[in-house]
Amino acid sequence: MDDLKNKFARAEDKFGFSVFGGDPRRVADFLSSEEWADIVDYARTTNTLWLLEAILRRATEEYKQDCPVVASKASEALEALGKGVAVVESETSFDVVVRKLKLHGLKVEVKGGECAEVEQPLMKVKLCVSEGRINYTICKEGKVSTVEALLTVMQKIREI
C-alpha cells in the first residue's frame, strides 16, 4: 500500500489535484492518463484492486454534487476496473517504457537508440525495446546474511 500511496503522490504532484491548493477537476485528467493505467496494472499485480475500487466509489460519491465531471470519470474508471481493463491502453514503445519506469521512481539512463539502464543499489537492469517487446538483463551483485534477505532481494527484482 505504501507503493500505491507513493504513486498517487507523484500523480498528485504532476496533475495538480492536491487538496492543498490544487484543482480537483484535474482528477478527471489523471483518471484518463497512462499514470492511472500504470497504477491499475500495479494494483492488479499486487492484489490491491479493492483499494482502487474503494477510492473510486468514494470519489464518485464525494464529487457527485460539486464536480460531476470527476464523479463521472471516477464511475467510468470503476466500471473499467470491473471489466478488467485499464482506462488507457498503452503501447510498448521505448518512450512509454522509460516513462513508466520513471513513474515507478526508478532512475533511467538512456544509452542511445532504444536501450537504457536502470541502476538501483546492488542491481542494474539493461533493457532494449524492439518490435513491441522488452528485452532485459538483470545484473545483481551483493551479499546477504539470511535466506529471508535473499528472498526480499528476489521479490524486489520480480517487481521491477
C-alpha positions as CSV (number, residue, x, y, z in Angstrom):
1,M,0.0,0.0,0.0
2,D,3.0,2.3,0.6
3,D,4.0,1.9,-3.1
4,L,0.4,2.8,-4.2
5,K,0.5,5.8,-1.9
6,N,3.8,7.0,-3.4
7,K,2.4,6.5,-6.9
8,F,-0.6,8.6,-6.1
9,A,1.6,11.3,-4.5
10,R,3.6,11.5,-7.7
11,A,0.5,11.8,-9.8
12,E,-1.0,14.4,-7.4
13,D,2.1,16.5,-8.0
14,K,2.1,16.0,-11.7
15,F,-1.6,16.7,-12.3
16,G,-2.0,19.3,-9.5
17,F,-5.1,17.9,-7.9
18,S,-3.8,18.2,-4.3
19,V,-6.3,19.0,-1.6
20,F,-3.8,21.7,-0.6
21,G,-4.5,24.4,-3.2
22,G,-4.9,22.0,-6.2
23,D,-7.7,21.8,-8.7
24,P,-9.9,18.8,-8.0
25,R,-11.1,18.8,-11.7
26,R,-7.7,17.6,-12.6
27,V,-8.6,14.2,-11.1
28,A,-10.6,13.5,-14.2
29,D,-7.4,14.1,-16.3
30,F,-5.5,11.8,-14.1
31,L,-8.1,9.0,-14.4
32,S,-7.7,9.2,-18.2
33,S,-3.9,9.1,-18.1
34,E,-1.2,6.5,-18.6
35,E,-0.2,7.1,-15.0
36,W,-3.6,5.8,-13.8
37,A,-3.3,2.8,-16.2
38,D,0.1,2.1,-14.6
39,I,-1.4,2.3,-11.1
40,V,-4.2,-0.1,-12.1
41,D,-1.7,-2.5,-13.6
42,Y,0.4,-2.4,-10.4
43,A,-2.7,-2.9,-8.2
44,R,-3.7,-5.9,-10.3
45,T,-0.2,-7.4,-9.8
46,T,-0.3,-6.8,-6.1
47,N,-3.9,-7.8,-5.5
48,T,-4.9,-4.4,-4.2
49,L,-7.6,-3.6,-6.8
50,W,-10.0,-3.5,-3.9
51,L,-8.3,-0.3,-2.6
52,L,-8.7,1.4,-6.0
53,E,-12.3,0.4,-6.1
54,A,-12.9,1.9,-2.7
55,I,-11.2,5.1,-3.7
56,L,-13.2,5.4,-6.9
57,R,-16.5,4.7,-5.1
58,R,-15.7,7.4,-2.6
59,A,-14.7,9.9,-5.3
60,T,-17.9,9.2,-7.2
61,E,-20.0,10.0,-4.1
62,E,-17.9,12.9,-2.9
63,Y,-17.8,14.7,-6.3
64,K,-21.3,14.0,-7.4
65,Q,-22.7,17.4,-6.4
66,D,-19.7,19.8,-6.7
67,C,-17.7,18.3,-9.6
68,P,-19.8,16.0,-11.8
69,V,-17.1,15.6,-14.4
70,V,-14.8,14.0,-11.8
71,A,-17.7,11.8,-10.4
72,S,-18.5,10.7,-14.0
73,K,-14.8,9.8,-14.7
74,A,-14.4,8.0,-11.4
75,S,-17.6,6.0,-12.1
76,E,-16.2,5.2,-15.6
77,A,-12.9,4.1,-14.1
78,L,-14.7,1.9,-11.6
79,E,-16.6,0.2,-14.3
80,A,-13.4,-0.4,-16.3
81,L,-11.8,-2.0,-13.2
82,G,-14.8,-4.4,-13.0
83,K,-14.3,-5.4,-16.7
84,G,-10.6,-6.0,-16.0
85,V,-9.3,-3.2,-18.3
86,A,-7.4,0.0,-17.7
87,V,-9.0,3.2,-18.9
88,V,-6.0,3.9,-21.1
89,E,-4.4,1.3,-23.3
90,S,-0.7,1.9,-23.8
91,E,1.7,0.6,-26.4
92,T,5.1,-0.9,-25.6
93,S,7.3,1.7,-27.1
94,F,10.7,2.8,-25.8
95,D,9.4,6.2,-24.6
96,V,6.4,4.6,-22.8
97,V,8.7,2.0,-21.1
98,V,11.1,4.7,-19.9
99,R,8.2,6.9,-18.7
100,K,6.6,4.1,-16.8
101,L,9.9,3.1,-15.1
102,K,10.4,6.7,-14.1
103,L,6.8,6.8,-12.8
104,H,7.8,3.9,-10.5
105,G,10.6,6.1,-9.1
106,L,13.5,4.4,-10.9
107,K,16.4,6.3,-12.3
108,V,16.7,5.5,-16.0
109,E,19.7,6.4,-18.2
110,V,19.1,6.2,-21.9
111,K,22.1,4.6,-23.6
112,G,21.2,5.5,-27.2
113,G,18.8,4.0,-29.7
114,E,16.1,2.2,-27.8
115,C,18.3,0.9,-25.0
116,A,18.5,2.1,-21.4
117,E,19.9,1.2,-18.0
118,V,18.1,1.2,-14.7
119,E,20.5,1.3,-11.8
120,Q,19.5,0.6,-8.2
121,P,21.7,-0.1,-5.2
122,L,23.3,-3.5,-5.8
123,M,21.5,-4.0,-9.1
124,K,21.5,-2.9,-12.7
125,V,18.9,-3.7,-15.4
126,K,19.9,-3.3,-19.0
127,L,16.9,-3.1,-21.4
128,C,16.2,-2.6,-25.1
129,V,12.8,-2.3,-26.8
130,S,12.2,-3.7,-30.2
131,E,9.2,-5.0,-32.1
132,G,6.9,-4.3,-29.2
133,R,8.9,-6.4,-26.7
134,I,11.2,-5.5,-23.8
135,N,14.5,-7.4,-23.8
136,Y,16.3,-7.1,-20.5
137,T,19.2,-8.4,-18.5
138,I,19.3,-8.1,-14.7
139,C,22.8,-7.8,-13.2
140,K,22.8,-8.3,-9.4
141,E,25.7,-8.3,-7.0
142,G,25.8,-8.2,-3.3
143,K,25.9,-10.3,-0.2
144,V,23.1,-11.2,2.2
145,S,23.3,-12.9,5.6
146,T,19.9,-14.7,5.6
147,V,17.6,-16.5,3.2
148,E,14.9,-14.0,4.1
149,A,17.1,-11.2,2.9
150,L,17.8,-13.0,-0.3
151,L,14.1,-13.6,-0.9
152,T,13.5,-9.9,-0.3
153,V,16.0,-9.0,-3.0
154,M,14.5,-11.5,-5.3
155,Q,11.0,-10.1,-4.7
156,K,12.2,-6.6,-5.5
157,I,13.7,-7.9,-8.8
158,R,10.4,-9.5,-9.7
159,E,8.5,-6.2,-9.0
160,I,10.8,-4.4,-11.4
